[in-house]
Amino acid sequence: MADDVLFEFLHMEMVSHIYKDQASKGEMDKDRATCVSTLEGMGFRVGQGLIERFTKDSPSFKDDLDVMKFICKDFWINVFRKQIDNLRTNHQGTYVLQDNKFALLTQFSNGKQYLEEAPKYLAYSCGLVRGALSNLGMDCVVTAEVSLMPSCKFQVVIQKI
Amino acid sequence: MAVCIAVIAKENYPLFIRSVPVQNELKFHYTVHTSLDVVEEKISAVGKAMADQRELYLGLLYPTEDYKVYGYVTNSKVKFVIVVDSSNTSLRDNEIRSMFRKLHNSFTDVMCNPFYNPGDTIQSKAFDSIVSAMMVQAS
């Protein structure tokens, strides 16, 4: 079925559109940061809506770890059709989610080729996780890093006021 | 049939309030406001007491002489409050639950609407019509 691939194509077009838009407006020095924040903002809003739909029937979460487990299992399955492969935490508000075969990066390469281009394609997913967590009451900062495609790590740092 | 329905955001300000006899509106606003305290109490009490499954439906919050107030909280900490007339033949628990379920479904649709910014008052006509269907018909 071609359904799975529809979002991947849309996502690729989104990224290239945002970057092309920025380039045509000029201001070459700060375009990279604005593009990333635009993509992240889009992901944020979508994450908020998605989480409302996914948690409609499930009972309330006991604590932060429970929320992270939900993100790693149900949320990731619904969005990327697989679970997170590894979740690590320091029990002090920092979580690292590792996905060994990230759905949006599988088409790029199987090693280090195109590594510099990868962060653009992770911005939207970072926003997605941030939006989901913020709607569940956890304010956080989400960053992503890739060292070897297609595996990537998302780092979630919960902001405690 | 409800007399007043309110949707309250995480930060405890109203996203949507509608009551049927429009002249008594202020009284209903006050009732909903005071019921928020009870909701907070229930949310925190359940958290400490039992570690097992917590339901979203909170049940009867408190009865006054004229009205009964029911509450429901979503996972994103948005609260729904329904006020029903006590003189009305008491609605069964299941009916109240199904009203909340419809409200939650409708609210989820509002959330997914790209023209809606989370935190704004709800302007959606679809949501409005679902709510009107649940309220007592104005005589």
Boltz contact constraints between the chains, C-beta under 6 A:
constraints:
  - contact:
      token1: [A, 48]
      token2: [B, 118]
      max_distance: 6.0
  - contact:
      token1: [A, 49]
      token2: [B, 111]
      max_distance: 6.0
  - contact:
      token1: [A, 49]
      token2: [B, 112]
      max_distance: 6.0
  - contact:
      token1: [A, 52]
      token2: [B, 76]
      max_distance: 6.0
  - contact:
      token1: [A, 52]
      token2: [B, 108]
      max_distance: 6.0
  - contact:
      token1: [A, 52]
      token2: [B, 111]
      max_distance: 6.0
  - contact:
      token1: [A, 53]
      token2: [B, 108]
      max_distance: 6.0
  - contact:
      token1: [A, 55]
      token2: [B, 75]
      max_distance: 6.0
  - contact:
      token1: [A, 56]
      token2: [B, 108]
      max_distance: 6.0
  - contact:
      token1: [A, 59]
      token2: [B, 53]
      max_distance: 6.0
  - contact:
      token1: [A, 59]
      token2: [B, 54]
      max_distance: 6.0
  - contact:
      token1: [A, 60]
      token2: [B, 54]
      max_distance: 6.0
  - contact:
      token1: [A, 60]
      token2: [B, 75]
      max_distance: 6.0
  - contact:
      token1: [A, 135]
      token2: [B, 76]
      max_distance: 6.0
  - contact:
      token1: [A, 137]
      token2: [B, 77]
      max_distance: 6.0
